[in-house]
């Protein structure tokens, strides 16, 4: 998952996420804070490479809660990488990258 795009999404393996959170001992709030710190590092790296536009800068506690409860099934790929790194997991072990055909006002359809 090293080659990323700001328009990619990643589907969450909810069971793996919950196991990783239990093993790490993070609460939703702690994971959101730690993954936001990781995401800021990723954003700095993207800016240095000249790809700084449309890069998310934080992971909300709501998003983490929705991923854990199953209410949200996917998120931006860079957010997913930040969550995996905050949990000490390898890139791609919890989230699977997925390319969606996206139009701004339409529902996403899997490619």
PAVO-740207 format. One record per residue: residue number from 1; x, z, y of N, C-alpha, C in turn. Coordinates in Angstrom, 2 decimals. Layout:
% PAVO-740207
 pos     n.x     n.z     n.y    ca.x    ca.z    ca.y     c.x     c.z     c.y
 NUM       X       Z       Y       X       Z       Y       X       Z       Y
...
% end
This chain:
% PAVO-740207
 pos     n.x     n.z     n.y    ca.x    ca.z    ca.y     c.x     c.z     c.y
   1    0.81    0.00   -1.19    0.00    0.00    0.00    0.86    0.00    1.25
   2    2.10   -0.39    1.16    2.94   -0.36    2.34    2.56   -1.43    3.36
   3    2.12   -2.61    2.91    1.67   -3.64    3.84    0.22   -3.37    4.19
   4   -0.04   -3.02    5.42   -1.39   -2.62    5.79   -1.93   -3.49    6.90
   5   -3.22   -3.42    7.05   -3.90   -4.09    8.16   -4.88   -3.10    8.74
   6   -5.10   -3.18   10.02   -6.05   -2.27   10.65   -7.48   -2.60   10.27
   7   -7.71   -3.74    9.63   -9.07   -4.12    9.23   -9.34   -3.87    7.76
   8   -8.40   -3.29    7.02   -8.61   -3.00    5.60   -9.32   -1.66    5.46
   9  -10.04   -1.54    4.39  -10.68   -0.27    4.05  -10.17    0.17    2.69
  10  -10.36    1.42    2.36   -9.95    1.94    1.07  -11.09    2.77    0.49
  11  -11.42    2.49   -0.76  -12.46    3.24   -1.45  -11.87    4.51   -2.03
  12  -12.61    5.60   -1.93  -12.15    6.92   -2.34  -12.52    7.22   -3.78
  13  -11.56    7.73   -4.55  -11.84    8.31   -5.86  -12.11    9.79   -5.61
  14  -13.38   10.14   -5.53  -13.80   11.48   -5.10  -13.23   12.58   -6.00
  15  -13.25   12.37   -7.32  -12.75   13.39   -8.24  -11.26   13.65   -8.02
  16  -10.49   12.59   -7.81   -9.05   12.76   -7.56   -8.82   13.48   -6.24
  17   -9.63   13.16   -5.23   -9.50   13.82   -3.93   -9.77   15.32   -4.07
  18  -10.83   15.67   -4.78  -11.16   17.08   -4.95  -10.08   17.81   -5.74
  19   -9.56   17.18   -6.79   -8.47   17.81   -7.56   -7.23   18.02   -6.70
  20   -6.89   17.02   -5.90   -5.71   17.13   -5.03   -5.90   18.23   -3.99
  21   -7.12   18.36   -3.47   -7.38   19.42   -2.48   -7.26   20.80   -3.12
  22   -7.78   20.94   -4.33   -7.68   22.23   -5.02   -6.22   22.57   -5.28
  23   -5.45   21.57   -5.77   -4.05   21.81   -6.07   -3.26   22.16   -4.81
  24   -3.57   21.51   -3.69   -2.83   21.77   -2.45   -3.26   23.07   -1.77
  25   -4.50   23.50   -2.04   -5.00   24.71   -1.41   -5.53   24.49    0.00
  26   -5.67   23.23    0.41   -6.19   22.92    1.74   -7.70   23.08    1.80
  27   -8.18   23.56    2.93   -9.61   23.49    3.23   -9.86   22.14    3.91
  28  -11.13   21.81    4.15  -11.44   20.56    4.85  -10.78   20.53    6.22
  29  -10.83   21.65    6.92  -10.27   21.72    8.27   -8.75   21.54    8.25
  30   -8.09   22.22    7.31   -6.63   22.12    7.22   -6.20   20.70    6.84
  31   -6.94   20.10    5.91   -6.62   18.73    5.52   -6.83   17.76    6.68
  32   -7.89   17.96    7.45   -8.13   17.09    8.61   -6.99   17.22    9.62
  33   -6.54   18.44    9.87   -5.45   18.65   10.83   -4.14   18.04   10.33
  34   -3.81   18.30    9.06   -2.56   17.79    8.51   -2.58   16.26    8.40
  35   -3.71   15.70    7.98   -3.78   14.23    7.86   -3.77   13.57    9.24
  36   -4.30   14.25   10.25   -4.22   13.71   11.62   -2.78   13.66   12.10
  37   -1.99   14.67   11.74   -0.57   14.66   12.09    0.14   13.50   11.39
  38   -0.18   13.28   10.12    0.39   12.14    9.39   -0.04   10.81   10.01
  39   -1.31   10.74   10.41   -1.84    9.51   11.01   -1.16    9.20   12.34
  40   -0.83   10.24   13.11   -0.11   10.02   14.37    1.27    9.43   14.10
  41    1.93    9.88   13.01    3.23    9.31   12.64    3.08    7.84   12.27
  42    2.03    7.53   11.51    1.78    6.14   11.12    1.50    5.29   12.35
  43    0.71    5.83   13.29    0.37    5.09   14.52    1.63    4.81   15.34
  44    2.54    5.80   15.43    3.80    5.58   16.16    4.60    4.45   15.51
  45    4.65    4.47   14.19    5.37    3.43   13.46    4.74    2.06   13.69
  46    3.43    1.99   13.68    2.73    0.72   13.91    3.00    0.22   15.33
  47    3.03    1.13   16.31    3.32    0.72   17.69    4.74    0.17   17.81
  48    5.70    0.82   17.14    7.08    0.33   17.17    7.19   -1.08   16.58
  49    6.35   -1.37   15.61    6.36   -2.69   14.97    5.52   -3.70   15.74
  50    4.92   -3.27   16.84    4.12   -4.17   17.66    2.72   -4.40   17.13
  51    2.24   -3.49   16.27    0.89   -3.63   15.70    0.02   -2.44   16.09
  52    0.18   -1.95   17.29   -0.48   -0.71   17.70   -1.93   -0.82   18.08
  53   -2.48   -2.02   18.15   -3.88   -2.15   18.56   -4.81   -1.80   17.39
  54   -5.88   -1.15   17.71   -6.92   -0.77   16.74   -6.43    0.13   15.62
  55   -5.43    0.95   15.87   -4.96    1.90   14.88   -5.65    3.23   15.14
  56   -6.33    3.80   14.13   -6.98    5.10   14.34   -5.94    6.18   14.60
  57   -6.32    7.19   15.37   -5.34    8.22   15.74   -5.66    9.60   15.18
  58   -6.81    9.77   14.55   -7.11   11.09   13.98   -8.11   10.98   12.84
  59   -8.08   11.99   11.97   -9.07   12.14   10.91   -9.94   13.33   11.27
  60  -11.23   13.13   11.29  -12.12   14.22   11.67  -12.45   15.11   10.47
  61  -12.84   16.33   10.76  -13.28   17.24    9.71  -14.54   16.71    9.05
  62  -15.37   16.03    9.84  -16.59   15.43    9.28  -16.25   14.38    8.24
  63  -15.28   13.54    8.52  -14.89   12.49    7.57  -14.41   13.10    6.27
  64  -13.55   14.12    6.36  -13.03   14.76    5.15  -14.19   15.36    4.35
  65  -15.10   16.04    5.03  -16.27   16.61    4.36  -17.13   15.55    3.70
  66  -17.32   14.42    4.38  -18.14   13.34    3.82  -17.46   12.71    2.61
  67  -16.15   12.56    2.64  -15.43   12.00    1.50  -15.51   12.95    0.30
  68  -15.40   14.26    0.56  -15.46   15.24   -0.52  -16.86   15.35   -1.12
  69  -17.87   15.23   -0.29  -19.25   15.36   -0.79  -19.77   14.07   -1.39
  70  -19.10   12.96   -1.13  -19.56   11.68   -1.64  -20.45   10.93   -0.67
  71  -20.73   11.51    0.50  -21.56   10.83    1.50  -20.86    9.59    2.04
  72  -19.53    9.66    2.18  -18.74    8.49    2.57  -17.93    8.07    1.36
  73  -17.93    6.79    1.07  -17.22    6.29   -0.10  -15.93    5.56    0.25
  74  -15.76    5.22    1.53  -14.55    4.51    1.94  -14.19    4.88    3.37
  75  -12.96    4.56    3.74  -12.49    4.81    5.10  -11.43    3.77    5.44
  76  -10.99    3.74    6.68   -9.92    2.85    7.11   -8.68    3.10    6.26
  77   -7.97    2.05    5.90   -6.83    2.18    5.00   -5.75    3.10    5.56
  78   -5.49    3.03    6.86   -4.45    3.89    7.43   -4.87    5.35    7.40
  79   -6.15    5.62    7.59   -6.64    7.00    7.45   -6.45    7.48    6.01
  80   -6.73    6.60    5.05   -6.58    6.95    3.64   -5.12    7.29    3.31
  81   -4.20    6.49    3.82   -2.78    6.75    3.58   -2.38    8.10    4.16
  82   -2.87    8.42    5.35   -2.55    9.70    5.98   -3.09   10.87    5.15
  83   -4.29   10.74    4.60   -4.86   11.80    3.77   -4.02   11.99    2.51
  84   -3.63   10.88    1.87   -2.81   10.98    0.66   -1.47   11.63    0.96
  85   -0.84   11.26    2.05    0.45   11.84    2.39    0.32   13.32    2.74
  86   -0.77   13.70    3.40   -0.98   15.12    3.73   -1.14   15.94    2.46
  87   -1.72   15.35    1.43   -1.92   16.05    0.16   -0.68   15.98   -0.74
  88    0.34   15.26   -0.31    1.56   15.13   -1.11    1.42   14.15   -2.26
  89    0.49   13.22   -2.15    0.25   12.23   -3.20    0.94   10.92   -2.82
  90    1.17   10.07   -3.82    1.70    8.73   -3.56    0.63    7.86   -2.93
  91    1.05    6.90   -2.11    0.10    5.96   -1.51   -0.62    5.20   -2.62
  92   -1.93    5.16   -2.55   -2.73    4.43   -3.52   -3.20    5.24   -4.71
  93   -2.90    6.53   -4.75   -3.30    7.34   -5.91   -4.72    7.88   -5.79
  94   -5.24    8.04   -4.59   -6.60    8.54   -4.39   -7.51    7.45   -3.85
  95   -6.98    6.62   -2.98   -7.76    5.57   -2.33   -7.29    4.20   -2.81
  96   -8.25    3.33   -3.09   -7.95    1.96   -3.54   -8.26    1.00   -2.40
  97   -7.26    0.22   -1.95   -7.51   -0.71   -0.84   -8.55   -1.76   -1.23
  98   -9.39   -2.09   -0.29  -10.46   -3.06   -0.52  -10.58   -3.90    0.74
  99  -10.67   -5.20    0.59  -10.85   -6.08    1.73  -12.34   -6.38    1.85
 100  -12.88   -6.13    3.03  -14.29   -6.41    3.30  -14.38   -7.54    4.30
 101  -15.38   -8.36    4.12  -15.68   -9.37    5.13  -16.55   -8.69    6.17
 102  -16.00   -8.52    7.35  -16.67   -7.69    8.35  -17.09   -8.53    9.55
 103  -18.32   -8.34    9.96  -18.77   -8.80   11.27  -19.23   -7.55   11.99
 104  -19.09   -7.51   13.24  -19.34   -6.28   14.00  -20.73   -5.68   13.79
 105  -21.77   -6.53   13.70  -23.13   -6.00   13.64  -23.76   -6.07   12.26
 106  -23.02   -6.50   11.27  -23.59   -6.65    9.93  -23.00   -5.62    8.99
 107  -23.68   -5.38    7.88  -23.17   -4.46    6.87  -21.96   -5.10    6.19
 108  -21.03   -4.26    5.73  -19.84   -4.77    5.06  -20.20   -5.30    3.68
 109  -19.55   -6.38    3.29  -19.73   -6.92    1.95  -18.36   -7.02    1.31
 110  -18.25   -6.56    0.08  -16.98   -6.59   -0.62  -16.55   -8.02   -0.90
 111  -15.26   -8.28   -0.68  -14.73   -9.64   -0.92  -14.47   -9.86   -2.39
% end
